[in-house]
Amino acid sequence: MTATLATRTDWSALGAEQLADTIALRRAIHAEPEVGLHCPRTTEKAKAALAGLPLEIHDSTSTTGFVAILRGGRAGGAGSNGRTVLLRGDMDALPMEEETGLPFASTIPGAMHACGHDAHTAMLAGAAKALCARRDELSGTIVFMFQPGEEGHHGARWMIEDGLLDVARPEAAFALHISPNAPAGVFVSREGALLASTDTVLATIKGRGGHAAMPHECVDPIPVACAIVTALQAHVARRVPVADPAVLTITQIHAGSSHNIIPSEVKLMGTLRTLSPTTREAMRAAFRQICENIAAAHDCTAEVSIDEGYPVTMNDPRATGLMRGLATEISGEHGWSVMPAPMMGGEDFSYVLREVPGAMAFIGVAPEGTDPRTNPPLHNTRMTIDESVMAKGIAMHCAIAERFLENGLD
């Protein structure tokens, strides 16, 4: 890496300085997890951590999310006001019971920070404090996006619709996501598609119910639903190109009320994951066609609906390259690992990346002495992290901001 591209500041040291406060904030958030778009206690904790800093706070009207804007004090950069970059941290938890046994475990029944959003929020607050302390050295604007509702609630989309992306329109956007299944301190990502689109598919197969002992007098929708599920799997296996894949999983089948009653309808529900708009649209059409035509072939009807989920999370190659270079500065020669293929999970940071170029990376937080390959994964009731790694997450946020404000994505 050339000297002109090296960061001017030792952000690793400054990230370490913020670690104690960051751990305290993470634990406070972890103990009181909140689910969905409205996370008032989490928002209150995040804002308290930012109190007294030279930040402009703009609240979301649809959620309890907010953006905090830092305007640098040094002249220079692109244009009179310099460049603008966005850093995102999500805030919400999952509806599940915690079984970690930690002293700061969830005190809220049925809610747990099992996806690391407590760490994301705390790292972003730590980065905001470190960057604010060096405001006079920054030649542009940094937008810190504190966003609830990532876990299926479209929080980023709501905040964009609230106009918060236009308060200080970023030219690039970046996010970090912890991973207990990657070595501590290693950043993991890839160019292009990182995570999949996430649609929910639903179908109601309607027949004619009656006595289970006299199926010939009925139109039994259960075998029809079974035929549909089989046909959907065959379609994915034989009609979807392996180079542009899809995952279609039927996760719920609801029907019937007794052993001796043929129900009048069966409800199917599942998830559709794709990595391109082309395959996404083709699979939506195929789901509808297969459900309706197989139902019709058996004298049934099918009512089909598709709930649109997150877009594909698409990493800009230039933004990914920026993160890759910084990862080796922060975590050494082996601090960056290329993800060999996209993951079929979803992420609503995709809404931001649909608006502006940018990238997301995972940061390994496997606890010391554990095997990342066998650690409880994200969304597991026993998921834990090595909190010391958050210093590297803070450093990465800060280094991204400094590097982008100085050089853009060049």
N, C-alpha and C positions, 0 to 999 in steps of 0.2 A: 504494500500500500504506500502510495506516495505521501510525502510530508504535507502536501497541500490538501490532502483529503483527510488527514488525521484530525481527530477532535482536538480542540484547543484546551479542553478542560479534562481533568482526571475525574470523570464521572463515577468511576468505580469507588474511589475514596469517598466522594460526596454521597453516593448511594448508601455506603456503609454508615456514614454519619446519621442518615435518616432511619436506619433499621429499627432502633429501639421504639421510636414513635410509631413506625409503620406496623410493627408486630402488635403493639398495644391497640392500635386502631383495628387491625384485622381481627384480633380476638374479641374486641367489643362488638364488632359487626357479626362475627361468627356466633356469638352467644344469643343474639336476637335476630335470627334470619327472618326475612320477609319475602313473600312470593308475589310475583305479578308486576303490574305496572305502578302500583302505589306502595312505596317502601318508605314511609315517613321517618321512621326511626333511623334507618340507614342513611337517608338524605341528611337528617339532622347531624349525625355523627360526622359525615363527610364534610359538611359545611363548617362544623365546629373546628375540624382539623385545618381548614383553610382560612379561618377567621384572622383578620388583621393583615392578610396578604394583599398586594396591589392587584387584585383581580376584579373584573367586572362579572357579576353573576346574573345569568339570564335563566329563568325557570321555564320548564315545560308546562303548558296548560293542560295537557292530556295525561301526564304522568307526574311522578315526583322527581323526575330527572332534571338535570340542569347542566348548563355549560358555564365554565369559568374561563374568562379570557385574560390572557397576559399579553400586554403590548410592550415589546422590547424598547429599550431606551437608546440603542445605538443606531446611528444613521447607516444606511447602506442596504445591500440586498437588492431584490428585484423591485424597482419602482420606489417611489418616495416613502411608502410605508413598509417596504420589505415584503417578504413572503409570509404565507400563513399556513400552519400545519395543525392538524387535529390529532389528539391522542385520546383513545377511548378506554374507559373502564366500566364494566357492567356491574350491577349492584344486587340483583335479585337472587333468591335461593330456590330450592326445589321442594316440592311437597312430599317429603319423606322423613322417616324417623332416623335420628343419628345414633350410631352405635360405636363411636370412636372411644368413648370413655375419657375424653380429654377434660381437663379441669375447666375449660371454657366452652364446653360442648353446648349445643343448642338448649335454650330454656323454653323454646316455643314448641309445643307438641305438633308433630306432623310437618315440621319444616327443618331444613338443614342446608348449609352451604356445602353441598357435595360436588359442586362444579368449580369451586375456587373463586367465585365472584367477590367474596370477602377480601381475598388477596389482591384481586385486580383493582378494586376500589382503593385499598390501602396503598398499593404501589403507585397508583396515579396521584393520590394525594401527596405521597412522599416526593414524587417527581415535581409536582407543582410547587412545593415548598423549596426544593433545591433550585429550581429554575427561577423562582421569584427572587431568591437571594442574589441572583446574578442577572437581574433584569437589565441593568445598564450595559451589559456585555452582549445582549441579544439584539439582532437587527431585523426583527419581524414580529409576528404575532403567533401565539400558541393558544389553541382552543383545547381545554380539558373537558371531555364529554363524559359526564357521570350519568349512566343510563340504566334504568330498571327494565324489567320485562323482556329480558333476552330469552328466557326459557319458554319459548313458544308464544309469547305475548306481543311480539312485533314492536318492542319498545323503541328501537332505532327508527323504525318507520314513523311511529307517532311523533317522535321528537323532530324528525325531518319535516313532517307535515305541520308541526307547530312553528316552523320557520327558524329553528335554532341552528340549522346549517348555514343560514344566510346572514346571521348576525355578524359573523366574521368568516366569510366564505373561504374554506380551506382549499389549498391547491393540492394537498396530499393528506392521507389519513393512515394512521397506524394503530394496531392493537396487539396486546399480548394476552395469551391464555396459558394458565399453568397446566402441567401434565405430570401426574405422579408416575407415569410409565415411561419417562425419559430421564436420563441421568441428571443429577442436580447441576444446574447452571448451564446446561446445553440448550441452545436455541434450535428449534426444529421447524422447518417450513419448506415451501417449494414455490416455484413460479407457476402462474396460471391457476387452474382450479385447485383450491385447497380443500373445500368442503362442498357438500352437495346442496341442491335445492331440496325443499322439504314440503311436499304436498300431502294432505290427508284425503284419502279416497273413501267414499261411502256408497253403498248400494243397498236398496231394500228390494228383495225378491218377493213378489206377491203371487200366491197361488190361491187354492181354495181348501180351507181346513175341514176337518171332520174326524171320524172315528179311526183310530190307528189300525183297527182290525179290518177295516174296509177301505184300503187305500185306492181301490179302483173307482170309488165314488168321490174321490177328492183329486186335487191337483197339488201334490206334495212339493213344497218349495225347497225342502232340505236337500234332496239329491241334486236339485238344480243348482243350489248354492255350491255344493261340493264340486260339481262339474265346472262351475265358473272359476273356483279357486285353482283347480287343476289346469284349466285352460290359460289362466293368467300366468302361471309359472312356466308353462310350455312356451307361451309367447315371449317371455323374457329370455328364455334359454335359446330359442330358435330364431327370433326375429329382431333382436336388439344387437347391434354390432358390439363386439367385445372392446373395441377401441373407444367407444362412446357409451359406457354402460348405464344400466338402470338397475335399481333394486325396488322390487314391488313385494311387500310383505303384508299379508292379511293377518292382522293381530287380534281381531275380535269377530266372533260369529255368535249371534244371539237369536235363539228361537225356542219356541215351545214352553209349555207349562206343566205337562204331565206325561207319564209313560204311555198313556193310551189316547193321546190327542195329537193329530196331525195339525201343526200350526198353519195359519193362513199366510204368514210371512216370515222371512229370515233377513236379519240385518247383518251386513258385512262392513267391516271397517279396517283400514290399513294405512300404510305409509308408502309414498312413492318418492324415491330419491334418484336424481339424475345430475349430470355434470355439464349439460349444455341445453340451451333453449330448444334446439331441434329435437333432441331425444325427449325432453320434457313434454313438448306439445304432442309428439307422436305417441308417447305412453298415456297421456291423458285421453287422447282419442281412442286408443286401443282398449283402455279400461272401459270406457263407455260402450264401445262397439261389442266387446266380448260379453259384458253383462246383459245388454239389451238383446242381443241376437240369441244367446244360449237360452235366456229366459223365454223368448218368443218361440224357440224351437220346442219347448216343453209346455206350451200353453200357459206360460206365466208372463208377468211383466216385471220390468226392472226400473226403479227410480234411482237415478245416479246423480251424485253431486261430488264436486271436488273443491275442497277448501285450499286456497292458494297459500303456500307457506313461503319460507325464505328463498330468495334467489341463490344461485351458486355464489360461493365466496371466491372471488377471482383476484388473485394477487398480481399486481403489476410487476413485470420483470425488473424494471428499474428500482422500484421501491423494495422489492425482495433483495436485490443486490445491495442496496444501501444497508438493510438490516444484516445481511450476511457479513459485510465488511466490519460492521460495528460489533457483531457477536464475537469475532476473533479478537478484537481489541479488548472486549470486556471479559471474555471467558477463555481466552487463549486459543492456541492452534486448532484444538478440537472443539471449539465452542459453538460450531455450526454443524448441523446435520441435515442433509437433504431428505425430505420425506419422499420415498420412492413412488408413491401413488397417492391420489387424493383420498381423504376419508369421506365416508358416506354420511357422516353426521352433518348437522346444519348449524348455522351461526347467523344471527341477524346483523352483525357488522357488515354483512353482504349488502345491506341497503345503503350503507355509507359508501362502500366501494363501488356501488353502481353509480354513485353521484360523482365521485372524485377518485383518481388513481391512488393506490396505496397498497398495504400489505398487512397481514397478520402472521404472527409466529407463535408457536408454543414454546414455553420455557420449562425445562425439566425441574421438578421439585421432589424427586424421589428421596424419601428420608434416608439419612445416613445409616448404612448397614443393611439396607433393604435391596431387593432385586427389582429393578424397574419393570421387568417383564411379568412379575407375578404380584406386584402391589395392587391393592384394591384400586380400581380405575375410577375415573370421573363417574358421577351419578351412583356411586356405591355408598352404602351406609357407614362404611369404615374408612372412607378415603381421608388420608392425611397428607400433609406437606412438610417439607423442610423449610421452615420460615426464614432461615438465613439467606435463602436464595432470593428473597424479595429485594435484597440490596442490588442484585444484578438486574432485576426487572426495573427498578428505579433508574439505575444507570443507563439501561437501554432506552427507556423513555426519554431521558434527558439528552443522551447522545443523538438520538434520532432528531429531536427538536433542533439542537445546535447544528447538526450536519445539514439538515434540510434548509434551515434559514440561511445558511452560508452558501450552499451549492445547489439547492433544489434536487431534482432527480437526475441531474446530469452525471 
